[in-house]
Amino acid sequence: VPMFMLLGISPEMTTAAYRMGDSFTNIMTPLMAYFPLILGFCRRWDASMGVGSLLALMLPYALAFMAAGALMTGLWVVFDWPLGPGAQVSYTPPV
C-alpha cells in the first residue's frame, strides 16, 4: 500500500482493486472453505462429478466476474468516483 501511495493511488483504491482480483479467483480454488460442500452437493445429482469437473463448471462464471470487476474498477478510476465517505481514488502525498 505505501508504494501505491507514492504513485498517487489511495489505500482505499488499492484495497478495492485487490478485493476485485481476489473475488473471482476464490471461485476457482479448491482451497475455498465451501469447495468440499459444493462438491458434495454436486455429487448428489452427478456421481461422476470431481474436482476438475467442478472447476471447469465454475470457469465461465469466474471469467465473467473478472470481466465485470475489471470494468467496474476501470470505470471508478476513469471517472474518479469516490469509493466511500472521504475515500478518493487518487492520493496526494503530503509535502
C-alpha positions in Angstrom: 0.0 0.0 0.0 2.7 2.6 0.8 4.3 2.0 -2.7 0.9 2.7 -4.4 0.5 5.8 -2.2 3.8 7.1 -3.6 2.4 6.5 -7.1 -0.7 8.6 -6.2 -3.2 5.7 -5.6 -5.1 5.9 -2.4 -5.1 2.9 0.1 -8.9 2.6 -0.4 -8.4 2.1 -4.2 -5.6 -0.4 -3.6 -7.9 -2.4 -1.3 -10.8 -2.2 -3.8 -8.6 -3.4 -6.7 -7.2 -6.2 -4.5 -10.6 -7.4 -3.4 -11.8 -7.4 -7.0 -8.9 -9.5 -8.1 -9.3 -11.8 -5.2 -13.1 -12.3 -5.6 -13.1 -14.1 -8.9 -10.1 -16.4 -8.1 -11.9 -17.6 -4.9 -14.4 -19.4 -7.1 -11.7 -21.3 -8.8 -9.6 -22.5 -5.9 -10.1 -25.9 -4.2 -8.8 -24.1 -1.0 -12.1 -22.2 -0.8 -13.8 -23.1 2.5 -17.1 -24.1 0.8 -15.5 -26.1 -2.0 -16.0 -29.6 -0.4 -19.6 -28.7 0.5 -20.3 -27.5 -3.1 -18.6 -30.7 -4.5 -20.7 -32.8 -2.1 -23.9 -31.2 -3.3 -22.9 -31.6 -6.9 -22.2 -35.3 -6.3 -25.7 -35.8 -5.1 -27.0 -35.3 -8.6 -24.0 -36.4 -10.6 -21.9 -39.1 -9.0 -19.1 -38.6 -11.7 -18.5 -35.0 -10.6 -15.0 -34.4 -9.4 -12.7 -31.5 -8.6 -11.7 -31.0 -12.2 -15.3 -31.1 -13.4 -16.4 -28.6 -10.8 -13.5 -26.2 -11.6 -14.4 -26.5 -15.4 -18.0 -25.7 -14.5 -17.0 -22.6 -12.5 -14.6 -21.3 -15.1 -17.1 -19.3 -17.2 -18.5 -17.7 -14.0 -15.0 -16.7 -12.8 -14.2 -15.2 -16.2 -17.5 -13.2 -16.2 -16.8 -11.9 -12.7 -13.3 -11.0 -13.7 -14.5 -9.0 -16.7 -17.3 -7.3 -14.8 -15.0 -6.4 -11.9 -12.2 -5.1 -14.1 -14.7 -3.0 -16.0 -16.2 -1.6 -12.8 -12.7 -0.9 -11.3 -11.7 0.8 -14.5 -14.8 3.0 -14.6 -14.2 4.0 -11.0 -10.7 5.1 -11.9 -11.6 6.8 -15.1 -14.5 8.8 -13.7 -12.8 9.4 -10.3 -15.9 8.4 -8.4 -15.5 8.4 -4.6 -15.1 4.9 -3.1 -16.9 5.9 0.1 -17.2 8.8 2.5 -13.9 10.7 2.4 -12.3 8.0 0.2 -11.0 9.0 -3.1 -9.3 7.1 -5.9 -6.2 9.3 -6.0 -3.9 10.2 -3.2 -1.7 13.3 -2.9 1.3 12.7 -0.6 2.0 15.5 1.9 4.9 17.7 1.1 
